[in-house]
């Protein structure tokens, strides 16, 4: 049996042939320079461009790189879950393909886990010294409206649920993703709501972030769909649909399990 890496990185990708290579080289270059034992899993979410071919080519140079190819586009949430349930790392990070958050920001998230948290999420909403967020004004406005609805209906006390840079202890990641239902962009809210209800400690950590061109998000349409999803998530919670996993959570080779938590 192969030894478990210290870190699994899951990167969902849909038609990312033009943006993905610099991101993967940056992530893997940093891990090599810092002597991290790592696996990087790219989940091709039914791309119709050369995304999978690019990853296969890079895997010849980086044996740490793995490809999961979905037969059709199923949504970002489904893609991230597909990667996480196949991850073997002691910690699991999911990060966006555009590299909007510099990978060295993982040190801030790792410090949060070291301080006793179970989940560390990058945040563009918390100010701090030496942290800069370069976001478009219209994204900030829509984000504030969405956050107000999130706070009311699902997740309280988290100012930025949607930043695509989140780190989990491995057993915690497998516990949460085994219960996850949402396939689209609202999956972050679902995960954090479950984490809060199950008693996991969540740290919201300020990170540098820069808007990247080429986003696959349609802000008008996807924002409306995400608002709808908040009611779906809330309904599923009250119906008890998150009480038990619908996938079998992975256990490490050392039979490690997540700390006992109260059921939702």
C-alpha positions in Angstrom: 0.0 0.0 0.0 1.3 3.4 -0.9 2.0 5.7 2.0 -0.6 8.5 2.6 0.6 11.9 1.4 0.6 14.8 3.9 -1.7 16.7 1.6 -4.2 16.0 -1.2 -5.1 18.9 -3.4 -8.3 18.7 -5.4 -8.7 21.0 -8.4 -12.0 20.9 -10.3 -11.7 21.9 -14.0 -14.2 22.5 -16.7 -12.7 23.7 -20.1 -9.6 25.0 -18.3 -7.0 24.1 -21.0 -5.9 27.8 -21.3 -5.6 28.6 -17.6 -4.7 25.3 -15.9 -1.1 24.7 -16.6 0.4 27.7 -14.8 -1.8 26.9 -11.8 -0.7 23.3 -11.6 3.0 24.2 -12.0 2.7 26.8 -9.3 1.0 24.4 -6.9 3.3 21.5 -7.5 6.4 23.7 -7.6 5.6 25.1 -4.2 5.0 21.7 -2.7 8.3 20.4 -4.1 10.2 23.4 -2.9 8.8 23.0 0.6 9.3 19.2 0.6 5.6 18.4 1.1 4.4 14.9 0.4 1.5 15.6 -1.9 -1.0 14.3 -4.5 -2.8 16.7 -6.8 -6.1 15.4 -8.2 -7.5 17.3 -11.2 -11.2 16.4 -11.8 -12.1 17.1 -15.4 -15.8 17.9 -15.2 -16.8 16.8 -18.7 -14.6 19.3 -20.6 -14.8 19.4 -24.3 -11.4 21.1 -24.8 -7.9 19.7 -24.1 -8.1 19.9 -20.3 -7.6 16.1 -19.8 -4.9 15.9 -22.4 -3.0 18.7 -20.8 -3.1 17.0 -17.4 -2.0 13.7 -18.8 1.0 15.4 -20.4 1.9 17.2 -17.2 1.6 13.9 -15.3 4.7 12.6 -17.2 6.6 15.4 -15.6 4.9 15.4 -12.2 4.1 11.9 -10.9 2.2 13.5 -8.0 -0.5 14.5 -10.5 -3.7 12.4 -11.0 -6.6 12.8 -13.3 -10.2 11.9 -12.8 -12.3 12.4 -15.9 -16.1 12.7 -15.6 -18.0 11.6 -18.7 -20.2 14.7 -18.6 -20.4 18.1 -16.9 -22.0 17.5 -13.5 -21.2 20.8 -11.7 -18.4 22.1 -9.5 -19.7 20.5 -6.3 -19.9 17.1 -7.9 -16.4 17.4 -9.3 -14.9 18.5 -6.0 -16.6 15.6 -4.2 -15.4 13.2 -6.8 -11.8 14.3 -6.0 -12.2 14.4 -2.3 -13.7 10.9 -1.9 -10.6 9.6 -3.8 -8.1 11.6 -1.8 -5.7 9.9 0.5 -4.0 12.8 2.2 -3.9 13.5 5.9 -5.2 17.0 5.0 -7.3 17.8 2.0 -7.4 21.1 0.2 -9.7 22.1 -2.7 -8.5 25.0 -4.8 -9.8 26.6 -7.9 -8.2 26.1 -11.3 -7.6 29.8 -11.9 -5.1 30.2 -9.1 -6.7 33.3 -7.8 -5.4 32.6 -4.4 -1.6 32.2 -4.4 -0.7 28.7 -3.2 1.6 29.8 -0.5 -1.5 31.1 1.4 -1.9 27.4 2.4 0.5 28.2 5.2 -2.1 30.4 6.8 -4.7 27.6 6.6 -2.2 25.0 7.9 -1.5 27.3 10.9 -5.2 27.3 11.7 -5.4 23.5 11.7 -2.2 23.4 13.8 -4.1 25.6 16.3 -6.8 23.0 16.8 -9.3 23.8 14.0 -10.8 21.1 11.8 -11.6 23.2 8.8 -9.7 26.4 7.6 -11.3 28.4 4.9 -9.7 31.2 2.9 -11.6 34.5 3.1 -11.7 37.6 1.0 -14.0 39.4 3.5 -11.6 39.7 6.4 -9.0 42.4 6.4 -5.4 41.9 7.7 -2.0 43.3 7.3 -0.2 42.1 4.1 -3.4 40.7 2.6 -4.9 42.2 -0.5 -8.1 41.3 -2.3 -8.4 42.5 -5.9 -12.1 41.9 -6.7 -14.4 43.6 -9.2 -17.0 46.0 -7.6 -20.0 44.1 -9.0 -18.7 40.9 -7.5 -18.4 42.6 -4.1 -22.0 43.8 -4.3 -23.5 40.5 -5.3 -21.4 38.8 -2.7 -22.8 41.0 0.1 -26.3 40.3 -1.0 -25.7 36.5 -1.1 -23.9 36.6 2.2 -26.9 38.2 3.9 -29.1 35.3 2.6 -26.6 32.7 3.7 -26.4 34.2 7.2 -30.2 34.2 7.5 -30.9 30.7 6.1 -27.9 28.4 6.6 -24.4 29.4 7.8 -23.9 32.0 10.6 -20.7 33.7 11.5 -18.8 33.0 8.3 -18.2 36.1 6.1 -17.0 34.4 2.9 -18.4 31.0 2.2 -17.5 30.9 -1.5 -13.7 31.4 -1.6 -12.3 28.4 -3.5 -9.5 27.7 -1.1 -10.5 25.4 1.8 -8.4 23.0 3.9 -9.8 20.1 5.9 -8.3 17.5 8.2 -8.6 14.3 6.1 -11.2 12.4 8.2 -13.3 15.6 8.4 -13.2 16.1 4.7 -14.4 12.5 4.1 -17.1 12.8 6.7 -18.5 16.0 5.2 -18.2 15.2 1.5 -19.8 11.7 2.1 -23.0 13.6 3.2 -22.9 16.3 0.6 -25.8 16.6 -1.9 -25.4 19.8 -3.9 -23.7 19.6 -7.3 -23.3 23.2 -8.2 -21.6 26.3 -6.8 -23.7 26.3 -3.5 -21.9 23.2 -2.2 -19.6 25.4 -0.1 -22.5 26.6 1.9 -23.8 23.0 2.4 -20.4 21.8 3.6 -20.0 24.7 6.1 -23.5 24.3 7.4 -22.8 20.6 8.0 -19.5 21.3 9.6 -21.1 23.8 12.1 -24.0 21.4 12.9 -21.5 18.5 13.5 -19.5 20.6 15.9 -16.3 20.9 13.8 -14.1 23.9 14.5 -14.0 26.3 11.6 -11.4 29.0 11.1 -12.0 31.8 8.6 -8.6 33.0 7.4 -7.8 36.1 5.4 -5.9 35.3 2.1 -4.6 37.3 -0.8 -6.9 36.9 -3.8 -6.9 38.4 -7.3 -9.7 38.2 -9.9 -8.7 36.1 -12.9 -10.3 36.5 -16.3 -12.1 33.5 -17.9 -14.4 32.6 -15.0 -17.0 30.0 -15.8 -19.5 31.6 -13.3 -22.4 33.5 -14.8 -22.9 35.9 -12.0 -26.5 36.8 -12.8 -27.8 33.2 -13.5 -25.6 31.4 -11.0 -26.4 33.8 -8.2 -30.1 33.2 -8.7 -29.6 29.4 -8.7 -27.5 29.7 -5.5 -30.2 31.7 -3.7 -32.6 28.9 -4.7 -30.2 26.3 -3.4 -30.1 27.9 0.0 -33.7 27.0 0.5 -33.1 23.5 -0.8 -30.2 23.0 1.7 -32.3 24.4 4.5 -35.1 22.0 3.6 -32.8 19.0 3.5 -31.4 19.9 6.9 -34.9 20.0 8.5 -35.8 16.7 6.8 -32.7 15.1 8.3 -31.1 14.3 4.9 -27.6 15.1 6.3 -27.9 12.8 9.3 -26.1 9.9 7.6 -23.6 9.6 4.7 -24.8 8.4 1.4 -21.3 7.5 0.4 -19.0 5.4 2.6 -16.4 7.8 4.2 -12.8 6.7 3.5 -10.7 5.6 6.5 -6.9 6.1 6.5 -4.6 3.1 6.6 -4.1 3.8 10.4 -7.9 3.4 10.8 -8.2 7.1 11.8 -11.6 8.4 12.1 -13.0 11.9 12.7 -13.6 12.9 16.3 -17.0 11.9 17.6 -19.5 14.7 16.8 -23.2 15.2 17.6 -25.5 14.2 14.8 -27.1 16.9 12.9 
